[in-house]
């Protein structure tokens, strides 16, 4: 929880045992791709680290895929669209560093 890129508020929300913090399979997938392209440093077992850190893995379901495909075309990043769809379907708050999600009907929290 020492990531300087996260605001104090977000770090506190993540650390709060009353909050269930979900990590999307889409995020793990994107991390793996960026790691393979040498655009990101990450552990080889990022999927295992999600669980070891106490986060809840969020698989991609057919319902998530259908929602992602039906989203308005504000942009075409498939990972971002999946995160929005999952947040909508699962009634989650999406934590993000970018403003790309503000056009969608989804609860957001900035890092």
N, CA, C and O atoms as a GROMACS GRO file, in nm:
protein
  444
    1UNK      N    1   0.080  -0.120   0.000
    1UNK     CA    2   0.000   0.000   0.000
    1UNK      C    3   0.085   0.127   0.000
    1UNK      O    4   0.036   0.233   0.036
    2UNK      N    5   0.208   0.116  -0.039
    2UNK     CA    6   0.294   0.233  -0.037
    2UNK      C    7   0.305   0.302  -0.171
    2UNK      O    8   0.399   0.378  -0.191
    3UNK      N    9   0.214   0.280  -0.261
    3UNK     CA   10   0.221   0.340  -0.394
    3UNK      C   11   0.197   0.490  -0.385
    3UNK      O   12   0.088   0.535  -0.347
    4UNK      N   13   0.299   0.567  -0.421
    4UNK     CA   14   0.288   0.712  -0.413
    4UNK      C   15   0.191   0.769  -0.516
    4UNK      O   16   0.153   0.886  -0.507
    5UNK      N   17   0.152   0.688  -0.614
    5UNK     CA   18   0.059   0.736  -0.717
    5UNK      C   19  -0.085   0.734  -0.669
    5UNK      O   20  -0.173   0.788  -0.735
    6UNK      N   21  -0.110   0.673  -0.554
    6UNK     CA   22  -0.245   0.669  -0.499
    6UNK      C   23  -0.262   0.779  -0.396
    6UNK      O   24  -0.172   0.804  -0.316
    7UNK      N   25  -0.376   0.844  -0.400
    7UNK     CA   26  -0.403   0.947  -0.301
    7UNK      C   27  -0.418   0.883  -0.163
    7UNK      O   28  -0.441   0.763  -0.150
    8UNK      N   29  -0.404   0.964  -0.062
    8UNK     CA   30  -0.419   0.916   0.076
    8UNK      C   31  -0.558   0.855   0.094
    8UNK      O   32  -0.572   0.751   0.158
    9UNK      N   33  -0.658   0.919   0.038
    9UNK     CA   34  -0.796   0.870   0.051
    9UNK      C   35  -0.811   0.732  -0.012
    9UNK      O   36  -0.871   0.643   0.048
   10UNK      N   37  -0.756   0.714  -0.132
   10UNK     CA   38  -0.767   0.584  -0.200
   10UNK      C   39  -0.690   0.478  -0.122
   10UNK      O   40  -0.739   0.366  -0.106
   11UNK      N   41  -0.571   0.511  -0.072
   11UNK     CA   42  -0.494   0.415   0.008
   11UNK      C   43  -0.574   0.373   0.131
   11UNK      O   44  -0.575   0.255   0.168
   12UNK      N   45  -0.640   0.469   0.195
   12UNK     CA   46  -0.721   0.438   0.314
   12UNK      C   47  -0.841   0.351   0.278
   12UNK      O   48  -0.874   0.258   0.352
   13UNK      N   49  -0.905   0.379   0.165
   13UNK     CA   50  -1.019   0.298   0.121
   13UNK      C   51  -0.976   0.154   0.092
   13UNK      O   52  -1.046   0.059   0.127
   14UNK      N   53  -0.862   0.139   0.028
   14UNK     CA   54  -0.811   0.006  -0.004
   14UNK      C   55  -0.773  -0.069   0.123
   14UNK      O   56  -0.797  -0.190   0.135
   15UNK      N   57  -0.714   0.001   0.217
   15UNK     CA   58  -0.668  -0.063   0.341
   15UNK      C   59  -0.782  -0.095   0.437
   15UNK      O   60  -0.766  -0.178   0.526
   16UNK      N   61  -0.896  -0.031   0.420
   16UNK     CA   62  -1.010  -0.053   0.510
   16UNK      C   63  -1.063  -0.194   0.494
   16UNK      O   64  -1.110  -0.230   0.386
   17UNK      N   65  -1.058  -0.276   0.600
   17UNK     CA   66  -1.103  -0.415   0.589
   17UNK      C   67  -1.254  -0.427   0.561
   17UNK      O   68  -1.300  -0.535   0.522
   18UNK      N   69  -1.329  -0.321   0.579
   18UNK     CA   70  -1.472  -0.324   0.549
   18UNK      C   71  -1.500  -0.310   0.399
   18UNK      O   72  -1.612  -0.332   0.354
   19UNK      N   73  -1.397  -0.272   0.322
   19UNK     CA   74  -1.413  -0.256   0.178
   19UNK      C   75  -1.359  -0.377   0.105
   19UNK      O   76  -1.248  -0.423   0.132
   20UNK      N   77  -1.438  -0.428   0.012
   20UNK     CA   78  -1.393  -0.536  -0.075
   20UNK      C   79  -1.332  -0.472  -0.198
   20UNK      O   80  -1.402  -0.401  -0.272
   21UNK      N   81  -1.204  -0.496  -0.222
   21UNK     CA   82  -1.136  -0.436  -0.335
   21UNK      C   83  -1.122  -0.542  -0.445
   21UNK      O   84  -1.051  -0.641  -0.428
   22UNK      N   85  -1.189  -0.519  -0.555
   22UNK     CA   86  -1.188  -0.613  -0.667
   22UNK      C   87  -1.083  -0.569  -0.769
   22UNK      O   88  -1.067  -0.450  -0.796
   23UNK      N   89  -1.013  -0.667  -0.824
   23UNK     CA   90  -0.916  -0.641  -0.931
   23UNK      C   91  -0.962  -0.721  -1.052
   23UNK      O   92  -0.968  -0.844  -1.048
   24UNK      N   93  -0.993  -0.651  -1.157
   24UNK     CA   94  -1.046  -0.713  -1.278
   24UNK      C   95  -0.942  -0.798  -1.350
   24UNK      O   96  -0.823  -0.765  -1.354
   25UNK      N   97  -0.989  -0.908  -1.407
   25UNK     CA   98  -0.905  -0.989  -1.495
   25UNK      C   99  -0.854  -0.903  -1.611
   25UNK      O  100  -0.745  -0.926  -1.663
   26UNK      N  101  -0.932  -0.804  -1.651
   26UNK     CA  102  -0.890  -0.713  -1.758
   26UNK      C  103  -0.766  -0.634  -1.716
   26UNK      O  104  -0.678  -0.610  -1.798
   27UNK      N  105  -0.760  -0.594  -1.590
   27UNK     CA  106  -0.642  -0.520  -1.542
   27UNK      C  107  -0.520  -0.610  -1.538
   27UNK      O  108  -0.411  -0.569  -1.577
   28UNK      N  109  -0.538  -0.734  -1.491
   28UNK     CA  110  -0.427  -0.829  -1.488
   28UNK      C  111  -0.379  -0.857  -1.630
   28UNK      O  112  -0.259  -0.865  -1.655
   29UNK      N  113  -0.472  -0.872  -1.723
   29UNK     CA  114  -0.440  -0.897  -1.863
   29UNK      C  115  -0.360  -0.780  -1.922
   29UNK      O  116  -0.258  -0.800  -1.988
   30UNK      N  117  -0.407  -0.658  -1.896
   30UNK     CA  118  -0.338  -0.541  -1.949
   30UNK      C  119  -0.198  -0.527  -1.888
   30UNK      O  120  -0.104  -0.492  -1.958
   31UNK      N  121  -0.185  -0.555  -1.759
   31UNK     CA  122  -0.054  -0.552  -1.695
   31UNK      C  123   0.039  -0.653  -1.760
   31UNK      O  124   0.155  -0.622  -1.789
   32UNK      N  125  -0.010  -0.774  -1.785
   32UNK     CA  126   0.072  -0.879  -1.847
   32UNK      C  127   0.118  -0.838  -1.987
   32UNK      O  128   0.233  -0.863  -2.024
   33UNK      N  129   0.030  -0.776  -2.064
   33UNK     CA  130   0.066  -0.730  -2.198
   33UNK      C  131   0.173  -0.622  -2.191
   33UNK      O  132   0.273  -0.629  -2.263
   34UNK      N  133   0.154  -0.524  -2.104
   34UNK     CA  134   0.250  -0.414  -2.093
   34UNK      C  135   0.384  -0.464  -2.038
   34UNK      O  136   0.490  -0.414  -2.077
   35UNK      N  137   0.380  -0.562  -1.950
   35UNK     CA  138   0.503  -0.622  -1.899
   35UNK      C  139   0.578  -0.692  -2.013
   35UNK      O  140   0.699  -0.677  -2.025
   36UNK      N  141   0.507  -0.768  -2.094
   36UNK     CA  142   0.569  -0.839  -2.206
   36UNK      C  143   0.630  -0.743  -2.308
   36UNK      O  144   0.727  -0.778  -2.375
   37UNK      N  145   0.574  -0.625  -2.320
   37UNK     CA  146   0.626  -0.523  -2.413
   37UNK      C  147   0.732  -0.433  -2.349
   37UNK      O  148   0.778  -0.337  -2.410
   38UNK      N  149   0.769  -0.467  -2.224
   38UNK     CA  150   0.866  -0.388  -2.147
   38UNK      C  151   0.821  -0.244  -2.124
   38UNK      O  152   0.903  -0.152  -2.116
   39UNK      N  153   0.690  -0.225  -2.115
   39UNK     CA  154   0.635  -0.091  -2.088
   39UNK      C  155   0.597  -0.076  -1.942
   39UNK      O  156   0.555   0.032  -1.899
   40UNK      N  157   0.611  -0.186  -1.864
   40UNK     CA  158   0.570  -0.185  -1.725
   40UNK      C  159   0.650  -0.290  -1.650
   40UNK      O  160   0.674  -0.399  -1.701
   41UNK      N  161   0.690  -0.256  -1.529
   41UNK     CA  162   0.755  -0.353  -1.442
   41UNK      C  163   0.649  -0.409  -1.347
   41UNK      O  164   0.581  -0.335  -1.278
   42UNK      N  165   0.637  -0.542  -1.346
   42UNK     CA  166   0.538  -0.607  -1.261
   42UNK      C  167   0.587  -0.747  -1.230
   42UNK      O  168   0.667  -0.804  -1.305
   43UNK      N  169   0.540  -0.804  -1.119
   43UNK     CA  170   0.581  -0.942  -1.088
   43UNK      C  171   0.528  -1.039  -1.193
   43UNK      O  172   0.424  -1.016  -1.254
   44UNK      N  173   0.601  -1.149  -1.211
   44UNK     CA  174   0.557  -1.251  -1.306
   44UNK      C  175   0.425  -1.315  -1.264
   44UNK      O  176   0.347  -1.361  -1.347
   45UNK      N  177   0.400  -1.317  -1.134
   45UNK     CA  178   0.280  -1.381  -1.080
   45UNK      C  179   0.178  -1.277  -1.033
   45UNK      O  180   0.123  -1.289  -0.924
   46UNK      N  181   0.154  -1.177  -1.116
   46UNK     CA  182   0.063  -1.067  -1.075
   46UNK      C  183  -0.074  -1.121  -1.035
   46UNK      O  184  -0.138  -1.066  -0.945
   47UNK      N  185  -0.120  -1.227  -1.101
   47UNK     CA  186  -0.249  -1.286  -1.065
   47UNK      C  187  -0.247  -1.341  -0.924
   47UNK      O  188  -0.345  -1.328  -0.850
   48UNK      N  189  -0.137  -1.403  -0.885
   48UNK     CA  190  -0.124  -1.456  -0.749
   48UNK      C  191  -0.108  -1.342  -0.648
   48UNK      O  192  -0.157  -1.351  -0.536
   49UNK      N  193  -0.038  -1.236  -0.688
   49UNK     CA  194  -0.018  -1.123  -0.599
   49UNK      C  195  -0.150  -1.054  -0.564
   49UNK      O  196  -0.167  -1.004  -0.453
   50UNK      N  197  -0.242  -1.053  -0.658
   50UNK     CA  198  -0.375  -0.996  -0.632
   50UNK      C  199  -0.437  -1.063  -0.510
   50UNK      O  200  -0.489  -0.997  -0.420
   51UNK      N  201  -0.432  -1.196  -0.508
   51UNK     CA  202  -0.491  -1.273  -0.398
   51UNK      C  203  -0.409  -1.256  -0.270
   51UNK      O  204  -0.464  -1.236  -0.162
   52UNK      N  205  -0.276  -1.263  -0.283
   52UNK     CA  206  -0.189  -1.250  -0.166
   52UNK      C  207  -0.204  -1.115  -0.097
   52UNK      O  208  -0.188  -1.105   0.025
   53UNK      N  209  -0.236  -1.012  -0.174
   53UNK     CA  210  -0.256  -0.879  -0.116
   53UNK      C  211  -0.396  -0.862  -0.055
   53UNK      O  212  -0.428  -0.758   0.002
   54UNK      N  213  -0.479  -0.965  -0.068
   54UNK     CA  214  -0.612  -0.961  -0.008
   54UNK      C  215  -0.720  -0.902  -0.096
   54UNK      O  216  -0.830  -0.873  -0.050
   55UNK      N  217  -0.689  -0.884  -0.224
   55UNK     CA  218  -0.788  -0.831  -0.317
   55UNK      C  219  -0.874  -0.945  -0.372
   55UNK      O  220  -0.834  -1.061  -0.368
   56UNK      N  221  -0.990  -0.911  -0.421
   56UNK     CA  222  -1.081  -1.009  -0.479
   56UNK      C  223  -1.065  -1.010  -0.631
   56UNK      O  224  -1.090  -0.908  -0.696
   57UNK      N  225  -1.023  -1.124  -0.688
   57UNK     CA  226  -1.016  -1.130  -0.834
   57UNK      C  227  -1.156  -1.120  -0.895
   57UNK      O  228  -1.249  -1.185  -0.848
   58UNK      N  229  -1.169  -1.038  -0.998
   58UNK     CA  230  -1.297  -1.020  -1.066
   58UNK      C  231  -1.286  -1.076  -1.206
   58UNK      O  232  -1.230  -1.011  -1.295
   59UNK      N  233  -1.339  -1.197  -1.228
   59UNK     CA  234  -1.332  -1.256  -1.362
   59UNK      C  235  -1.421  -1.180  -1.460
   59UNK      O  236  -1.511  -1.106  -1.420
   60UNK      N  237  -1.395  -1.199  -1.587
   60UNK     CA  238  -1.478  -1.142  -1.692
   60UNK      C  239  -1.586  -1.244  -1.726
   60UNK      O  240  -1.556  -1.358  -1.761
   61UNK      N  241  -1.711  -1.202  -1.716
   61UNK     CA  242  -1.823  -1.290  -1.745
   61UNK      C  243  -1.888  -1.252  -1.878
   61UNK      O  244  -1.859  -1.147  -1.936
   62UNK      N  245  -1.977  -1.338  -1.925
   62UNK     CA  246  -2.051  -1.309  -2.048
   62UNK      C  247  -2.135  -1.183  -2.030
   62UNK      O  248  -2.151  -1.105  -2.123
   63UNK      N  249  -2.190  -1.164  -1.911
   63UNK     CA  250  -2.270  -1.044  -1.884
   63UNK      C  251  -2.184  -0.918  -1.895
   63UNK      O  252  -2.226  -0.817  -1.950
   64UNK      N  253  -2.061  -0.926  -1.841
   64UNK     CA  254  -1.969  -0.812  -1.852
   64UNK      C  255  -1.938  -0.783  -1.998
   64UNK      O  256  -1.938  -0.668  -2.041
   65UNK      N  257  -1.912  -0.889  -2.075
   65UNK     CA  258  -1.878  -0.873  -2.217
   65UNK      C  259  -1.993  -0.810  -2.295
   65UNK      O  260  -1.972  -0.722  -2.378
   66UNK      N  261  -2.114  -0.855  -2.267
   66UNK     CA  262  -2.231  -0.799  -2.336
   66UNK      C  263  -2.247  -0.651  -2.302
   66UNK      O  264  -2.277  -0.571  -2.390
   67UNK      N  265  -2.228  -0.615  -2.175
   67UNK     CA  266  -2.240  -0.474  -2.135
   67UNK      C  267  -2.130  -0.391  -2.201
   67UNK      O  268  -2.156  -0.281  -2.249
   68UNK      N  269  -2.008  -0.442  -2.203
   68UNK     CA  270  -1.897  -0.368  -2.264
   68UNK      C  271  -1.926  -0.340  -2.412
   68UNK      O  272  -1.898  -0.231  -2.462
   69UNK      N  273  -1.980  -0.440  -2.480
   69UNK     CA  274  -2.012  -0.423  -2.621
   69UNK      C  275  -2.124  -0.324  -2.647
   69UNK      O  276  -2.131  -0.264  -2.754
   70UNK      N  277  -2.211  -0.307  -2.548
   70UNK     CA  278  -2.325  -0.217  -2.564
   70UNK      C  279  -2.297  -0.074  -2.516
   70UNK      O  280  -2.382   0.013  -2.532
   71UNK      N  281  -2.182  -0.050  -2.458
   71UNK     CA  282  -2.151   0.084  -2.407
   71UNK      C  283  -2.143   0.185  -2.520
   71UNK      O  284  -2.105   0.150  -2.632
   72UNK      N  285  -2.179   0.310  -2.492
   72UNK     CA  286  -2.160   0.416  -2.593
   72UNK      C  287  -2.013   0.423  -2.634
   72UNK      O  288  -1.925   0.394  -2.553
   73UNK      N  289  -1.986   0.462  -2.757
   73UNK     CA  290  -1.850   0.461  -2.811
   73UNK      C  291  -1.776   0.591  -2.778
   73UNK      O  292  -1.734   0.664  -2.867
   74UNK      N  293  -1.761   0.619  -2.648
   74UNK     CA  294  -1.686   0.738  -2.609
   74UNK      C  295  -1.538   0.721  -2.643
   74UNK      O  296  -1.470   0.818  -2.675
   75UNK      N  297  -1.490   0.600  -2.638
   75UNK     CA  298  -1.356   0.565  -2.686
   75UNK      C  299  -1.353   0.415  -2.708
   75UNK      O  300  -1.448   0.345  -2.673
   76UNK      N  301  -1.245   0.364  -2.767
   76UNK     CA  302  -1.243   0.224  -2.809
   76UNK      C  303  -1.144   0.136  -2.734
   76UNK      O  304  -1.117   0.025  -2.778
   77UNK      N  305  -1.090   0.182  -2.622
   77UNK     CA  306  -0.997   0.098  -2.546
   77UNK      C  307  -1.076  -0.018  -2.484
   77UNK      O  308  -1.159   0.004  -2.395
   78UNK      N  309  -1.050  -0.142  -2.528
   78UNK     CA  310  -1.130  -0.255  -2.480
   78UNK      C  311  -1.113  -0.282  -2.331
   78UNK      O  312  -1.206  -0.328  -2.266
   79UNK      N  313  -0.996  -0.254  -2.276
   79UNK     CA  314  -0.974  -0.275  -2.134
   79UNK      C  315  -1.056  -0.175  -2.052
   79UNK      O  316  -1.123  -0.213  -1.956
   80UNK      N  317  -1.052  -0.049  -2.092
   80UNK     CA  318  -1.130   0.053  -2.022
   80UNK      C  319  -1.279   0.024  -2.031
   80UNK      O  320  -1.352   0.039  -1.933
   81UNK      N  321  -1.324  -0.016  -2.148
   81UNK     CA  322  -1.466  -0.046  -2.166
   81UNK      C  323  -1.508  -0.164  -2.077
   81UNK      O  324  -1.618  -0.163  -2.021
   82UNK      N  325  -1.420  -0.263  -2.064
   82UNK     CA  326  -1.452  -0.377  -1.977
   82UNK      C  327  -1.457  -0.333  -1.831
   82UNK      O  328  -1.545  -0.377  -1.757
   83UNK      N  329  -1.366  -0.248  -1.789
   83UNK     CA  330  -1.368  -0.199  -1.651
   83UNK      C  331  -1.497  -0.123  -1.621
   83UNK      O  332  -1.556  -0.139  -1.514
   84UNK      N  333  -1.540  -0.040  -1.715
   84UNK     CA  334  -1.666   0.033  -1.697
   84UNK      C  335  -1.782  -0.066  -1.688
   84UNK      O  336  -1.866  -0.055  -1.599
   85UNK      N  337  -1.785  -0.161  -1.778
   85UNK     CA  338  -1.894  -0.260  -1.779
   85UNK      C  339  -1.897  -0.338  -1.648
   85UNK      O  340  -2.004  -0.358  -1.591
   86UNK      N  341  -1.782  -0.382  -1.601
   86UNK     CA  342  -1.778  -0.457  -1.476
   86UNK      C  343  -1.824  -0.370  -1.359
   86UNK      O  344  -1.898  -0.417  -1.272
   87UNK      N  345  -1.780  -0.246  -1.356
   87UNK     CA  346  -1.823  -0.156  -1.248
   87UNK      C  347  -1.974  -0.136  -1.250
   87UNK      O  348  -2.038  -0.134  -1.145
   88UNK      N  349  -2.030  -0.122  -1.369
   88UNK     CA  350  -2.175  -0.105  -1.379
   88UNK      C  351  -2.249  -0.231  -1.335
   88UNK      O  352  -2.341  -0.225  -1.253
   89UNK      N  353  -2.210  -0.346  -1.389
   89UNK     CA  354  -2.280  -0.471  -1.361
   89UNK      C  355  -2.268  -0.510  -1.214
   89UNK      O  356  -2.364  -0.555  -1.152
   90UNK      N  357  -2.149  -0.491  -1.157
   90UNK     CA  358  -2.122  -0.534  -1.019
   90UNK      C  359  -2.148  -0.424  -0.916
   90UNK      O  360  -2.127  -0.445  -0.797
   91UNK      N  361  -2.193  -0.308  -0.962
   91UNK     CA  362  -2.219  -0.193  -0.876
   91UNK      C  363  -2.094  -0.155  -0.795
   91UNK      O  364  -2.099  -0.142  -0.672
   92UNK      N  365  -1.984  -0.137  -0.866
   92UNK     CA  366  -1.856  -0.104  -0.806
   92UNK      C  367  -1.818   0.040  -0.837
   92UNK      O  368  -1.867   0.100  -0.933
   93UNK      N  369  -1.730   0.095  -0.756
   93UNK     CA  370  -1.669   0.224  -0.784
   93UNK      C  371  -1.537   0.198  -0.854
   93UNK      O  372  -1.456   0.117  -0.808
   94UNK      N  373  -1.515   0.265  -0.965
   94UNK     CA  374  -1.395   0.248  -1.045
   94UNK      C  375  -1.291   0.350  -1.000
   94UNK      O  376  -1.317   0.470  -0.999
   95UNK      N  377  -1.174   0.301  -0.962
   95UNK     CA  378  -1.064   0.389  -0.921
   95UNK      C  379  -0.976   0.410  -1.044
   95UNK      O  380  -0.930   0.314  -1.106
   96UNK      N  381  -0.953   0.536  -1.077
   96UNK     CA  382  -0.881   0.566  -1.201
   96UNK      C  383  -0.794   0.690  -1.188
   96UNK      O  384  -0.820   0.780  -1.107
   97UNK      N  385  -0.689   0.693  -1.268
   97UNK     CA  386  -0.602   0.810  -1.274
   97UNK      C  387  -0.642   0.902  -1.388
   97UNK      O  388  -0.603   1.019  -1.390
   98UNK      N  389  -0.719   0.851  -1.482
   98UNK     CA  390  -0.752   0.929  -1.600
   98UNK      C  391  -0.896   0.976  -1.601
   98UNK      O  392  -0.979   0.925  -1.526
   99UNK      N  393  -0.924   1.072  -1.686
   99UNK     CA  394  -1.058   1.125  -1.699
   99UNK      C  395  -1.139   1.058  -1.809
   99UNK      O  396  -1.248   1.104  -1.842
  100UNK      N  397  -1.085   0.951  -1.866
  100UNK     CA  398  -1.152   0.885  -1.979
  100UNK      C  399  -1.285   0.822  -1.941
  100UNK      O  400  -1.367   0.794  -2.029
  101UNK      N  401  -1.307   0.800  -1.815
  101UNK     CA  402  -1.426   0.728  -1.773
  101UNK      C  403  -1.544   0.820  -1.740
  101UNK      O  404  -1.656   0.773  -1.723
  102UNK      N  405  -1.519   0.948  -1.730
  102UNK     CA  406  -1.623   1.041  -1.684
  102UNK      C  407  -1.743   1.050  -1.778
  102UNK      O  408  -1.851   1.092  -1.735
  103UNK      N  409  -1.728   1.012  -1.903
  103UNK     CA  410  -1.840   1.016  -1.997
  103UNK      C  411  -1.937   0.901  -1.976
  103UNK      O  412  -2.048   0.902  -2.031
  104UNK      N  413  -1.897   0.802  -1.898
  104UNK     CA  414  -1.982   0.685  -1.875
  104UNK      C  415  -2.059   0.698  -1.745
  104UNK      O  416  -2.020   0.772  -1.654
  105UNK      N  417  -2.169   0.626  -1.737
  105UNK     CA  418  -2.251   0.623  -1.617
  105UNK      C  419  -2.190   0.520  -1.521
  105UNK      O  420  -2.231   0.404  -1.517
  106UNK      N  421  -2.091   0.567  -1.444
  106UNK     CA  422  -2.020   0.479  -1.351
  106UNK      C  423  -1.965   0.566  -1.236
  106UNK      O  424  -1.923   0.680  -1.257
  107UNK      N  425  -1.967   0.509  -1.115
  107UNK     CA  426  -1.909   0.579  -1.001
  107UNK      C  427  -1.757   0.577  -1.013
  107UNK      O  428  -1.697   0.473  -1.041
  108UNK      N  429  -1.695   0.693  -0.992
  108UNK     CA  430  -1.550   0.705  -1.006
  108UNK      C  431  -1.487   0.759  -0.880
  108UNK      O  432  -1.549   0.834  -0.805
  109UNK      N  433  -1.364   0.719  -0.858
  109UNK     CA  434  -1.281   0.776  -0.754
  109UNK      C  435  -1.143   0.797  -0.814
  109UNK      O  436  -1.083   0.703  -0.866
  110UNK      N  437  -1.092   0.919  -0.809
  110UNK     CA  438  -0.961   0.949  -0.866
  110UNK      C  439  -0.852   0.907  -0.771
  110UNK      O  440  -0.865   0.918  -0.649
  111UNK      N  441  -0.742   0.857  -0.830
  111UNK     CA  442  -0.629   0.815  -0.749
  111UNK      C  443  -0.558   0.937  -0.696
  111UNK      O  444  -0.459   0.925  -0.625
   0.00000   0.00000   0.00000
